[in-house]
Amino acid sequence: MPGRVKKRSPLKAPERPYIALGLEGSANKFGVGIIKHSPDGSTDILSNVRHTYITPPGEGFLPRDTAQHHREWALTVINDALSKAGVSLHDIDCICFTKGPGMGAPLVSVALVALLTYFASDIEMGREVTGAQNPVVLYVSGGNTQVIAYSQQCYRIFGETLDIAVGNCLDRFARVINLSNDPSPGYNIEQEAKKGKRLLPLPYTTKGMDISLSGILTSTEAYTMDKRFRPNGPSAEDGDDIITPQDLCFSLQEHVFAMLVEITERAMAHIGSKEVLIVGGVGCNERLQEMMGVMAKERGGKVFATDERYCIDNGIMIAQAGLLSYRMGYQTPLAKSTCTQRFRTDQVHVIWRA
């Protein structure tokens, strides 16, 4: 059972300090992180800098424009990260970048500025920061929704979305009700949900350990066409039977997060684990962490989560996973450095774990 087996790691302690620079730009954030592994086994985050491409309310971000943002800001963010870390490029042992998945044009832009898999980076950074040993991982972001557990040098997918990712679901609804993209649509939905007073009925679609989110998004959008919907809140003439944007944010969050908690609990029961690690941009959501914590406590377990420094796309997670691979002897010749929009979690060979 992945949750019970303990083996010695094949990763040996470094004989000298190693420093890696990580570049992440799979979506609308360009991030640079610098990390150091020391001979005593400690890990130091030297810097973690990012810049976000923000579009007007109600609009998404196009691949071409996002890629241009990354190219324009790359040198500025890299120099800022080097300055904050107190190192120069000559001190860097390896440069790591996101191989995939993500938006094609932004991925290529980052590759040109510089190989790694985005999923493994999120998980390894979460393990490093929180101290989780061998948890069930809930990976929730704008492009991915998966329940994962580690076994035999591979992250195994137990369940996932059958259509759209949870972050994409929240972002798309934020555009429907014209929420700001600053700092992010998901964050603004979380704040609006705190003001919601009415839990509306919505589809709840779990299939084993998989979920479907397209139906609940469509149903939530349909409420905005209801005659009871008040986009600007209730007026003095309104009675109690009204629907506000805050109610819709609250209802959408509660239903979606309940589905995520349910499939995560099934994975915990399947492998006998007592730990849950939440990673990805949506993992910053405090309500999701709270709901997951209630479930884990009832099972005698514990939830591990990180804040926006490590949940949201960042370069430091790329640097962490890249340096682990580098110390195991993994290097990619420049001619073979490529990126791909579609790269699954279970395609990663996790050579640094037992």
Salt bridges, closest charged atoms under 4 A:
ASP65 OD1 - ARG64 NE 3.81
ASP80 OD2 - LYS84 NZ 3.67
ASP93 OD1 - ARG16 NH2 2.96
GLU124 OE1 - ARG127 NH1 2.79
GLU160 OE2 - ARG344 NH2 3.08
GLU192 OE2 - LYS195 NZ 3.23
ASP226 OD1 - ARG228 NE 3.00
ASP238 OD1 - ARG230 NH2 3.03
ASP241 OD1 - ARG198 NH2 3.04
ASP241 OD1 - ARG228 NH1 3.37
GLU254 OE2 - ARG287 NE 2.78
GLU262 OE2 - ARG266 NH2 2.55
GLU265 OE2 - ARG299 NH1 3.57
GLU290 OE1 - ARG287 NH1 2.96
ASP307 OD2 - ARG309 NH2 2.95
ASP346 OD1 - ARG344 NE 3.65
